[in-house]
Amino acid sequence: MRVLLADEQSRVRSALRILLEQNSDYDIVGEATEAVELVEKVQRDAIELVVLDWRLPGLDGEVLIEELRKTVQNPMIVVLSGRPEARQTALEAGADAFISKAAPPDELLAALHEVCGKHLL
């Protein structure tokens, strides 16, 4: 699974990279720190899964998901946020899953496996 990590905080991207690189199902092929860069990389690099910070600079989260859904790749999108109250809005905007940044790593991995499994059926 070709994955792009999108978060403006380098420590969050690093932690995600370390976690996902331990699992051979995920191939981290890029990172983005702002919305326009993310959309360009998704279009260019055949991204299958985006792990997305809900407050990525450049576009409102809802608009960003809409833009990602317009790409030919139409990647799976897992939203991360430190604001649990954003869950409903993110899911209504079209995110495949929402995970709190405070959740344990196992919860994130379980959500990723579930989302990816649904798309493989």
DRENVOVEX-16081 format. One record per residue: residue number from 0; residue in one letter; x negated, y, z of N, C-alpha, C, O in turn. Coordinates in Angstrom, 1 decimal, always signed. Atoms other than C-alpha are relative to their C-alpha. Example, Ala and Ser with C-alpha at 12.3 -4.5 7.8 and 13.67 -1.06 7.14 Angstrom:
# residues 2
+-----+------+--------+--------+--------+--------+--------+--------+--------+--------+--------+--------+--------+--------+
! pos ! code !    nc1 !    nc2 !    nc3 !   cac1 !   cac2 !   cac3 !    cc1 !    cc2 !    cc3 !    oc1 !    oc2 !    oc3 !
+-----+------+--------+--------+--------+--------+--------+--------+--------+--------+--------+--------+--------+--------+
!   0 !    A !   -0.9 !   -1.2 !   +0.0 !  -12.3 !   -4.5 !   +7.8 !   -0.9 !   +1.2 !   +0.0 !   -1.9 !   +1.2 !   +0.7 !
!   1 !    S !   +0.9 !   -1.1 !   +0.0 !  -13.7 !   -1.1 !   +7.1 !   +0.8 !   +1.1 !   +0.8 !   +0.3 !   +2.2 !   +0.9 !
+-----+------+--------+--------+--------+--------+--------+--------+--------+--------+--------+--------+--------+--------+
***
This chain:
# residues 121
+-----+------+--------+--------+--------+--------+--------+--------+--------+--------+--------+--------+--------+--------+
! pos ! code !    nc1 !    nc2 !    nc3 !   cac1 !   cac2 !   cac3 !    cc1 !    cc2 !    cc3 !    oc1 !    oc2 !    oc3 !
+-----+------+--------+--------+--------+--------+--------+--------+--------+--------+--------+--------+--------+--------+
!   0 !    M !   -0.8 !   -1.2 !   +0.0 !   +0.0 !   +0.0 !   +0.0 !   -0.9 !   +1.2 !   +0.0 !   -1.7 !   +1.4 !   +0.9 !
!   1 !    R !   +0.8 !   -1.2 !   +0.1 !   -1.5 !   +3.3 !   -1.1 !   +0.6 !   +1.1 !   +0.8 !   +1.7 !   +1.5 !   +0.6 !
!   2 !    V !   -0.5 !   -0.9 !   -1.1 !   -1.2 !   +5.8 !   +1.8 !   -0.7 !   +1.3 !   -0.1 !   -1.9 !   +1.4 !   -0.3 !
!   3 !    L !   +0.6 !   -1.3 !   -0.2 !   -1.7 !   +9.5 !   +2.1 !   +0.5 !   +0.5 !   +1.3 !   +1.6 !   +0.5 !   +1.7 !
!   4 !    L !   -0.2 !   -0.5 !   -1.3 !   -2.0 !  +11.1 !   +5.5 !   +0.2 !   +1.5 !   -0.1 !   -0.8 !   +2.2 !   -0.6 !
!   5 !    A !   -0.2 !   -1.4 !   +0.2 !   -0.5 !  +14.6 !   +5.7 !   +0.2 !   +0.7 !   +1.4 !   +1.3 !   +0.6 !   +1.9 !
!   6 !    D !   -0.1 !   -0.7 !   -1.3 !   -1.2 !  +16.6 !   +8.9 !   -1.1 !   +1.1 !   +0.0 !   -2.2 !   +0.8 !   -0.5 !
!   7 !    E !   +1.0 !   -1.0 !   +0.0 !   -3.0 !  +19.9 !   +9.4 !   -1.1 !   -0.2 !   +1.1 !   -2.1 !   +0.4 !   +1.0 !
!   8 !    Q !   +1.0 !   +0.3 !   -1.1 !   -4.8 !  +18.6 !  +12.5 !   -0.9 !   -1.2 !   -0.3 !   -0.4 !   -2.3 !   -0.5 !
!   9 !    S !   +0.9 !   +1.0 !   +0.4 !   -7.9 !  +16.7 !  +11.7 !   -0.1 !   -1.2 !   +1.0 !   -0.3 !   -2.3 !   +0.6 !
!  10 !    R !   +0.0 !   +1.1 !   -0.9 !   -7.8 !  +14.7 !  +14.9 !   +1.2 !   -0.9 !   -0.1 !   +1.0 !   -2.1 !   +0.1 !
!  11 !    V !   -1.2 !   +0.9 !   +0.3 !   -4.3 !  +13.4 !  +14.1 !   -0.3 !   -0.8 !   -1.2 !   +0.0 !   -2.0 !   -1.2 !
!  12 !    R !   +0.3 !   +0.8 !   +1.2 !   -5.4 !  +12.4 !  +10.6 !   -1.0 !   -1.1 !   +0.3 !   -0.9 !   -2.2 !   -0.2 !
!  13 !    S !   +1.1 !   +1.0 !   -0.4 !   -8.5 !  +10.7 !  +12.1 !   +0.6 !   -1.2 !   +0.7 !   +0.2 !   -2.3 !   +0.5 !
!  14 !    A !   -0.6 !   +1.0 !   -0.8 !   -6.5 !   +8.8 !  +14.6 !   +0.9 !   -0.9 !   -0.8 !   +0.9 !   -2.2 !   -0.7 !
!  15 !    L !   -0.8 !   +0.8 !   +0.9 !   -4.0 !   +7.7 !  +12.0 !   -0.8 !   -0.9 !   -1.0 !   -0.5 !   -2.1 !   -1.2 !
!  16 !    R !   +0.9 !   +0.8 !   +0.9 !   -6.8 !   +6.6 !   +9.6 !   -0.6 !   -1.2 !   +0.8 !   -0.6 !   -2.3 !   +0.2 !
!  17 !    I !   +0.6 !   +1.1 !   -0.7 !   -8.5 !   +4.5 !  +12.3 !   +1.0 !   -1.1 !   +0.3 !   +0.7 !   -2.2 !   +0.1 !
!  18 !    L !   -1.1 !   +0.9 !   -0.2 !   -5.2 !   +2.9 !  +13.2 !   +0.4 !   -0.8 !   -1.2 !   +0.5 !   -2.1 !   -1.1 !
!  19 !    L !   -0.4 !   +0.7 !   +1.2 !   -4.2 !   +2.1 !   +9.7 !   -1.1 !   -0.8 !   -0.7 !   -0.8 !   -1.8 !   -1.4 !
!  20 !    E !   +1.1 !   +0.7 !   +0.6 !   -7.6 !   +1.0 !   +8.5 !   -0.2 !   -1.4 !   +0.6 !   -0.9 !   -2.2 !   +0.0 !
!  21 !    Q !   +0.1 !   +1.3 !   -0.7 !   -7.4 !   -1.9 !  +11.0 !   +1.0 !   -1.0 !   -0.6 !   +0.9 !   -2.2 !   -0.3 !
!  22 !    N !   -1.0 !   +0.9 !   +0.6 !   -4.6 !   -3.3 !   +8.9 !   -0.2 !   +0.0 !   -1.5 !   -0.2 !   +1.0 !   -2.2 !
!  23 !    S !   +0.4 !   +0.1 !   +1.4 !   -5.4 !   -4.6 !   +5.4 !   +1.2 !   +0.3 !   -0.9 !   +1.0 !   +0.4 !   -2.1 !
!  24 !    D !   -1.2 !   -0.3 !   +0.8 !   -1.8 !   -3.8 !   +4.2 !   -0.1 !   +1.5 !   -0.5 !   +0.6 !   +1.8 !   -1.5 !
!  25 !    Y !   +0.0 !   -1.4 !   +0.3 !   -2.7 !   -0.1 !   +4.1 !   -1.4 !   +0.4 !   -0.6 !   -2.4 !   +0.1 !   +0.0 !
!  26 !    D !   +1.3 !   -0.5 !   +0.6 !   -5.3 !   +1.6 !   +1.8 !   +0.2 !   +1.5 !   +0.0 !   +0.9 !   +2.1 !   -0.7 !
!  27 !    I !   -0.1 !   -1.4 !   -0.2 !   -5.8 !   +5.2 !   +2.9 !   -0.8 !   +0.6 !   -1.2 !   -2.0 !   +0.5 !   -1.3 !
!  28 !    V !   +0.6 !   -0.5 !   +1.2 !   -6.4 !   +7.0 !   -0.4 !   -0.1 !   +1.5 !   +0.0 !   -0.7 !   +2.1 !   -1.0 !
!  29 !    G !   +0.2 !   -1.4 !   -0.1 !   -6.2 !  +10.6 !   +0.7 !   +0.6 !   +0.6 !   +1.2 !   +1.3 !   +0.0 !   +2.0 !
!  30 !    E !   -0.6 !   -0.8 !   -1.1 !   -5.3 !  +13.3 !   +3.1 !   +0.4 !   +1.4 !   -0.5 !   -0.2 !   +1.8 !   -1.5 !
!  31 !    A !   -0.4 !   -1.3 !   +0.4 !   -3.6 !  +16.6 !   +2.9 !   +0.3 !   +0.8 !   +1.3 !   +0.7 !   +0.3 !   +2.3 !
!  32 !    T !   -0.2 !   -0.9 !   -1.1 !   -3.4 !  +19.6 !   +5.2 !   +1.1 !   +1.0 !   -0.2 !   +1.4 !   +1.8 !   +0.7 !
!  33 !    E !   -1.1 !   -0.9 !   +0.3 !   -0.7 !  +21.6 !   +3.5 !   +0.9 !   -0.5 !   -1.1 !   +0.4 !   -1.4 !   -1.8 !
!  34 !    A !   -1.0 !   +0.6 !   +0.8 !   +2.4 !  +21.0 !   +1.5 !   -0.3 !   +0.0 !   -1.5 !   -0.1 !   -1.1 !   -2.2 !
!  35 !    V !   +0.3 !   +0.0 !   +1.4 !   +1.3 !  +22.1 !   -2.0 !   -1.0 !   -1.1 !   -0.4 !   -0.9 !   -1.8 !   -1.4 !
!  36 !    E !   +1.1 !   +1.0 !   +0.2 !   -1.8 !  +20.0 !   -1.8 !   +0.6 !   -1.4 !   +0.1 !   +0.2 !   -2.3 !   -0.7 !
!  37 !    L !   -0.6 !   +1.3 !   -0.2 !   +0.3 !  +17.0 !   -0.6 !   +0.8 !   -0.4 !   -1.3 !   +0.6 !   -1.5 !   -1.8 !
!  38 !    V !   -0.9 !   +0.3 !   +1.2 !   +2.8 !  +17.2 !   -3.6 !   -1.0 !   -0.3 !   -1.2 !   -0.7 !   -1.2 !   -1.9 !
!  39 !    E !   +0.9 !   +0.2 !   +1.1 !   -0.1 !  +17.5 !   -6.0 !   -0.7 !   -1.4 !   +0.0 !   -0.8 !   -2.1 !   -1.0 !
!  40 !    K !   +0.7 !   +1.2 !   -0.1 !   -1.9 !  +14.5 !   -4.6 !   +0.9 !   -1.2 !   -0.2 !   +0.5 !   -2.2 !   -0.7 !
!  41 !    V !   -0.9 !   +1.0 !   +0.3 !   +1.2 !  +12.4 !   -4.6 !   +0.3 !   -0.2 !   -1.4 !   +0.3 !   -1.4 !   -1.9 !
!  42 !    Q !   -0.2 !   +0.1 !   +1.4 !   +1.8 !  +13.1 !   -8.2 !   -1.2 !   -0.5 !   -0.7 !   -1.0 !   -1.3 !   -1.7 !
!  43 !    R !   +1.2 !   +0.4 !   +0.7 !   -1.8 !  +12.5 !   -9.2 !   -0.5 !   -1.4 !   +0.4 !   -1.0 !   -2.1 !   -0.5 !
!  44 !    D !   +0.7 !   +1.1 !   -0.5 !   -2.8 !   +9.6 !   -7.1 !   +0.9 !   -1.3 !   +0.2 !   +0.5 !   -2.2 !   +0.9 !
!  45 !    A !   -0.9 !   +1.2 !   -0.1 !   +0.2 !   +7.1 !   -7.3 !   +0.1 !   -0.4 !   +1.5 !   -0.1 !   -1.6 !   +1.8 !
!  46 !    I !   -0.2 !   +0.3 !   -1.4 !   +0.9 !   +7.3 !   -3.6 !   +1.3 !   -0.7 !   +0.3 !   +2.3 !   -0.4 !   -0.3 !
!  47 !    E !   -1.2 !   +0.8 !   -0.2 !   +3.3 !   +4.7 !   -2.3 !   +0.6 !   +0.4 !   +1.4 !   +1.8 !   +0.2 !   +1.6 !
!  48 !    L !   -0.5 !   -0.3 !   -1.4 !   +3.6 !   +5.9 !   +1.4 !   -0.7 !   +1.3 !   +0.5 !   -1.9 !   +1.4 !   +0.4 !
!  49 !    V !   +0.5 !   -1.2 !   -0.6 !   +3.2 !   +9.3 !   +3.0 !   +0.4 !   +0.0 !   +1.4 !   +1.5 !   -0.2 !   +1.8 !
!  50 !    V !   -0.2 !   -0.2 !   -1.4 !   +2.8 !   +9.7 !   +6.7 !   -0.2 !   +1.5 !   +0.2 !   -1.2 !   +2.1 !   +0.1 !
!  51 !    L !   -0.1 !   -1.5 !   +0.1 !   +3.9 !  +13.3 !   +7.1 !   +0.3 !   +0.7 !   +1.3 !   +1.3 !   +0.3 !   +2.0 !
!  52 !    D !   -0.3 !   -0.9 !   -1.1 !   +3.7 !  +15.9 !   +9.8 !   +1.2 !   +0.8 !   -0.4 !   +1.2 !   +1.5 !   -1.4 !
!  53 !    W !   -1.2 !   -0.8 !   +0.3 !   +7.2 !  +17.5 !   +9.9 !   -0.3 !   +1.5 !   -0.1 !   +0.5 !   +2.1 !   -0.9 !
!  54 !    R !   +0.3 !   -1.4 !   +0.1 !   +5.6 !  +20.9 !  +10.3 !   -1.2 !   +0.3 !   -0.8 !   -2.0 !   +1.2 !   -0.5 !
!  55 !    L !   +1.1 !   -0.2 !   +0.8 !   +3.1 !  +20.7 !   +7.6 !   +0.1 !   +1.4 !   -0.7 !   +1.1 !   +1.7 !   -1.2 !
!  56 !    P !   -0.1 !   -1.4 !   +0.5 !   +2.2 !  +24.3 !   +6.5 !   +0.3 !   +0.0 !   -1.5 !   -0.2 !   -0.8 !   -2.3 !
!  57 !    G !   -0.3 !   -0.3 !   +1.4 !   +3.5 !  +25.6 !   +3.2 !   +1.4 !   -0.1 !   -0.4 !   +1.9 !   +0.7 !   -1.2 !
!  58 !    L !   -1.4 !   +0.2 !   +0.3 !   +7.0 !  +24.3 !   +3.0 !   +0.8 !   -0.5 !   +1.2 !   +0.2 !   -1.3 !   +2.0 !
!  59 !    D !   -0.9 !   +0.5 !   -1.1 !   +9.9 !  +23.6 !   +5.4 !   +0.0 !   -1.6 !   -0.3 !   +0.1 !   -2.0 !   -1.4 !
!  60 !    G !   +0.0 !   +1.5 !   +0.1 !  +10.0 !  +19.8 !   +6.1 !   +1.1 !   -0.5 !   -0.9 !   +0.9 !   -1.4 !   -1.7 !
!  61 !    E !   -1.1 !   +0.5 !   +0.9 !  +13.4 !  +19.4 !   +4.4 !   -0.3 !   +0.3 !   -1.5 !   +0.0 !   -0.6 !   -2.3 !
!  62 !    V !   +0.4 !   -0.4 !   +1.4 !  +12.2 !  +21.2 !   +1.2 !   -1.1 !   -0.9 !   -0.5 !   -1.1 !   -1.4 !   -1.6 !
!  63 !    L !   +1.1 !   +0.8 !   +0.4 !   +9.0 !  +19.2 !   +1.2 !   +0.4 !   -1.4 !   -0.3 !   +0.0 !   -2.0 !   -1.3 !
!  64 !    I !   -0.5 !   +1.4 !   +0.3 !  +10.8 !  +15.8 !   +1.4 !   +0.8 !   +0.1 !   -1.3 !   +0.6 !   -0.9 !   -2.1 !
!  65 !    E !   -0.8 !   -0.1 !   +1.3 !  +13.1 !  +17.0 !   -1.5 !   -1.0 !   +0.0 !   -1.1 !   -0.8 !   -0.6 !   -2.1 !
!  66 !    E !   +1.0 !   -0.1 !   +1.0 !  +10.0 !  +17.9 !   -3.5 !   -0.7 !   -1.4 !   -0.3 !   -1.0 !   -1.8 !   -1.4 !
!  67 !    L !   +0.6 !   +1.3 !   +0.1 !   +8.4 !  +14.5 !   -2.8 !   +0.9 !   -1.0 !   -0.7 !   +0.5 !   -1.9 !   -1.4 !
!  68 !    R !   -1.0 !   +0.9 !   +0.6 !  +11.6 !  +12.7 !   -3.8 !   +0.1 !   +0.3 !   -1.5 !   +0.6 !   -0.6 !   -2.2 !
!  69 !    K !   +0.0 !   -0.3 !   +1.4 !  +11.4 !  +14.5 !   -7.2 !   -1.1 !   -0.6 !   -0.8 !   -1.1 !   -0.7 !   -2.0 !
!  70 !    T !   +1.2 !   +0.5 !   +0.7 !   +8.0 !  +13.0 !   -8.0 !   +0.4 !   -1.4 !   -0.6 !   +1.2 !   -2.1 !   -0.1 !
!  71 !    V !   -0.1 !   +1.3 !   +0.6 !   +7.8 !  +10.0 !  -10.3 !   -0.2 !   -1.1 !   +1.0 !   +0.5 !   -2.2 !   +0.9 !
!  72 !    Q !   +0.3 !   +1.0 !   -0.9 !   +6.3 !   +8.0 !   -7.5 !   +1.0 !   -0.2 !   +1.1 !   +1.2 !   -1.3 !   +1.6 !
!  73 !    N !   -1.0 !   +0.1 !   -1.1 !   +9.1 !   +8.8 !   -5.0 !   -0.5 !   -0.9 !   +1.1 !   +0.1 !   -1.9 !   +1.4 !
!  74 !    P !   +0.6 !   +0.9 !   -1.0 !   +7.0 !   +7.5 !   -2.1 !   +0.9 !   -0.2 !   +1.2 !   +1.8 !   +0.6 !   +1.4 !
!  75 !    M !   -0.6 !   +0.2 !   -1.3 !   +8.2 !   +6.1 !   +1.1 !   -0.6 !   +1.2 !   +0.9 !   -1.7 !   +1.5 !   +0.8 !
!  76 !    I !   +0.5 !   -1.1 !   -0.9 !   +8.0 !   +8.9 !   +3.8 !   +0.4 !   -0.3 !   +1.4 !   +1.5 !   -0.5 !   +1.8 !
!  77 !    V !   -0.1 !   +0.2 !   -1.5 !   +7.4 !   +8.4 !   +7.5 !   -0.4 !   +1.3 !   +0.6 !   -1.5 !   +1.8 !   +0.4 !
!  78 !    V !   +0.3 !   -1.3 !   -0.6 !   +7.7 !  +11.7 !   +9.4 !   -0.5 !   -0.2 !   +1.4 !   +0.1 !   -1.0 !   +2.2 !
!  79 !    L !   +0.5 !   -0.1 !   -1.3 !   +5.7 !  +12.3 !  +12.5 !   +0.3 !   +1.4 !   +0.6 !   +0.2 !   +2.4 !   -0.2 !
!  80 !    S !   -0.2 !   -1.3 !   -0.6 !   +6.6 !  +15.1 !  +14.9 !   -0.2 !   -0.1 !   +1.5 !   +0.1 !   -1.1 !   +2.2 !
!  81 !    G !   +0.0 !   -0.1 !   -1.5 !   +5.9 !  +16.2 !  +18.5 !   +1.3 !   +0.5 !   +0.5 !   +1.5 !   +0.7 !   +1.7 !
!  82 !    R !   -1.4 !   -0.5 !   -0.4 !   +9.5 !  +17.5 !  +18.5 !   +1.0 !   -1.1 !   -0.3 !   +1.5 !   -1.2 !   -1.4 !
!  83 !    P !   -1.0 !   +1.0 !   +0.2 !  +11.9 !  +14.6 !  +19.0 !   +1.3 !   +0.5 !   -0.6 !   +2.0 !   -0.3 !   -1.2 !
!  84 !    E !   -1.3 !   -0.6 !   +0.5 !  +14.8 !  +16.9 !  +18.2 !   +0.0 !   +0.1 !   -1.5 !   +1.1 !   +0.4 !   -2.0 !
!  85 !    A !   +0.0 !   -0.1 !   +1.5 !  +13.7 !  +17.0 !  +14.6 !   +0.4 !   -1.3 !   -0.7 !   +0.5 !   -1.4 !   -1.9 !
!  86 !    R !   -0.3 !   +1.3 !   +0.6 !  +14.5 !  +13.3 !  +14.1 !   +1.2 !   +0.0 !   -0.9 !   +1.1 !   -0.4 !   -2.1 !
!  87 !    Q !   -1.3 !   +0.0 !   +0.8 !  +18.1 !  +13.7 !  +12.8 !   -0.2 !   +0.8 !   -1.2 !   +0.2 !   +0.4 !   -2.3 !
!  88 !    T !   +0.1 !   -0.8 !   +1.2 !  +17.2 !  +16.5 !  +10.5 !   -1.0 !   -0.6 !   -1.0 !   -0.7 !   -0.6 !   -2.2 !
!  89 !    A !   +1.0 !   +0.7 !   +0.9 !  +14.2 !  +14.6 !   +9.0 !   +0.7 !   -1.2 !   -0.7 !   +0.5 !   -1.4 !   -1.9 !
!  90 !    L !   -0.7 !   +1.1 !   +0.6 !  +16.3 !  +11.5 !   +8.5 !   +1.1 !   +0.4 !   -1.0 !   +1.2 !   -0.2 !   -2.1 !
!  91 !    E !   -1.0 !   -0.6 !   +0.9 !  +19.1 !  +13.5 !   +6.9 !   -0.6 !   +0.6 !   -1.2 !   +0.0 !   +0.6 !   -2.3 !
!  92 !    A !   +0.7 !   -0.6 !   +1.2 !  +16.6 !  +15.2 !   +4.6 !   -0.6 !   -1.1 !   -0.9 !   -0.9 !   -0.8 !   -2.0 !
!  93 !    G !   +0.4 !   +1.1 !   +0.8 !  +15.6 !  +11.7 !   +3.3 !   -1.2 !   -0.7 !   +0.4 !   -1.7 !   -1.6 !   -0.3 !
!  94 !    A !   +1.2 !   +0.8 !   -0.5 !  +12.7 !  +10.5 !   +5.4 !   +0.5 !   -1.5 !   +0.2 !   +1.6 !   -1.7 !   +0.6 !
!  95 !    D !   -0.3 !   +1.4 !   -0.2 !  +12.6 !   +6.7 !   +5.6 !   -0.1 !   -0.4 !   +1.5 !   +0.6 !   -1.3 !   +1.9 !
!  96 !    A !   +0.1 !   +0.2 !   -1.5 !  +11.6 !   +6.8 !   +9.3 !   -0.5 !   +1.2 !   +0.7 !   -1.1 !   +2.1 !   +0.0 !
!  97 !    F !   +0.5 !   -1.1 !   -0.8 !  +10.8 !   +9.2 !  +12.1 !   -0.7 !   -0.6 !   +1.2 !   -0.1 !   -1.4 !   +1.9 !
!  98 !    I !   +0.7 !   +0.5 !   -1.2 !   +8.2 !   +8.6 !  +14.8 !   -0.5 !   +1.2 !   +0.8 !   -1.0 !   +2.2 !   +0.2 !
!  99 !    S !   +0.5 !   -1.1 !   -0.8 !   +7.4 !  +10.9 !  +17.7 !   -1.6 !   -0.2 !   +0.1 !   -2.1 !   -1.3 !   +0.1 !
! 100 !    K !   +1.4 !   +0.0 !   -0.1 !   +3.7 !  +11.8 !  +17.9 !   -0.4 !   -0.6 !   +1.4 !   -1.6 !   -0.9 !   +1.6 !
! 101 !    A !   +0.3 !   +0.5 !   -1.4 !   +3.9 !  +10.7 !  +21.6 !   +0.2 !   -1.5 !   +0.1 !   -0.1 !   -2.1 !   +1.1 !
! 102 !    A !   -0.3 !   +1.4 !   +0.0 !   +5.0 !   +7.2 !  +20.6 !   -1.4 !   -0.8 !   +0.0 !   -2.4 !   -0.4 !   -0.5 !
! 103 !    P !   +1.2 !   +0.9 !   +0.0 !   +2.5 !   +4.3 !  +21.2 !   -0.3 !   -0.4 !   -1.4 !   +0.6 !   -0.5 !   -2.3 !
! 104 !    P !   +0.4 !   +0.4 !   +1.4 !   +0.5 !   +3.2 !  +18.1 !   +0.8 !   -1.2 !   -0.5 !   +1.1 !   -1.3 !   -1.7 !
! 105 !    D !   -0.7 !   +1.1 !   +0.4 !   +2.4 !   -0.1 !  +18.1 !   +1.4 !   +0.4 !   -0.6 !   +1.9 !   -0.3 !   -1.6 !
! 106 !    E !   -1.3 !   -0.5 !   +0.5 !   +5.7 !   +1.8 !  +17.5 !   -0.2 !   +0.5 !   -1.4 !   +0.7 !   +0.3 !   -2.3 !
! 107 !    L !   +0.3 !   -0.5 !   +1.4 !   +4.2 !   +3.6 !  +14.5 !   -0.2 !   -1.1 !   -1.0 !   +0.3 !   -1.1 !   -2.1 !
! 108 !    L !   +0.3 !   +1.1 !   +0.9 !   +2.9 !   +0.4 !  +13.0 !   +1.3 !   -0.8 !   -0.3 !   +1.5 !   -1.2 !   -1.4 !
! 109 !    A !   -1.2 !   +0.7 !   +0.2 !   +6.2 !   -1.3 !  +13.5 !   +0.9 !   +0.7 !   -1.0 !   +1.6 !   +0.1 !   -1.8 !
! 110 !    A !   -0.8 !   -0.8 !   +0.9 !   +8.0 !   +1.5 !  +11.8 !   -0.5 !   +0.0 !   -1.5 !   +0.2 !   -0.2 !   -2.4 !
! 111 !    L !   +0.6 !   +0.1 !   +1.3 !   +5.6 !   +1.4 !   +8.9 !   +0.2 !   -1.3 !   -0.7 !   +0.6 !   -1.4 !   -1.9 !
! 112 !    H !   -0.2 !   +1.3 !   +0.5 !   +5.9 !   -2.3 !   +8.5 !   +1.5 !   -0.2 !   -0.4 !   +1.8 !   -0.8 !   -1.5 !
! 113 !    E !   -1.4 !   +0.1 !   +0.4 !   +9.7 !   -2.0 !   +8.5 !   +0.4 !   +0.7 !   -1.2 !   +1.0 !   +0.2 !   -2.1 !
! 114 !    V !   -0.2 !   -0.8 !   +1.2 !   +9.8 !   +0.8 !   +6.0 !   -0.6 !   -0.7 !   -1.3 !   +0.1 !   -0.8 !   -2.3 !
! 115 !    C !   +0.7 !   +0.7 !   +1.1 !   +7.3 !   -1.0 !   +3.7 !   +0.7 !   -1.3 !   -0.4 !   +0.9 !   -1.6 !   -1.6 !
! 116 !    G !   -0.7 !   +1.3 !   +0.3 !   +9.1 !   -4.3 !   +4.0 !   +1.3 !   +0.2 !   -0.7 !   +1.7 !   -0.6 !   -1.6 !
! 117 !    K !   -1.3 !   -0.3 !   +0.7 !  +12.5 !   -2.8 !   +3.0 !   -0.3 !   +0.3 !   -1.5 !   +0.6 !   +0.0 !   -2.3 !
! 118 !    H !   +0.3 !   -0.4 !   +1.4 !  +10.9 !   -1.4 !   -0.2 !   -0.6 !   -1.1 !   -0.8 !   -0.6 !   -1.1 !   -2.0 !
! 119 !    L !   +0.6 !   +1.1 !   +0.7 !   +9.3 !   -4.7 !   -1.1 !   +1.1 !   -1.0 !   -0.3 !   +0.9 !   -1.9 !   -1.2 !
! 120 !    L !   -1.1 !   +1.0 !   +0.3 !  +12.7 !   -6.6 !   -1.1 !   +0.6 !   +0.2 !   -1.3 !   +1.5 !   -0.5 !   -1.7 !
+-----+------+--------+--------+--------+--------+--------+--------+--------+--------+--------+--------+--------+--------+
***
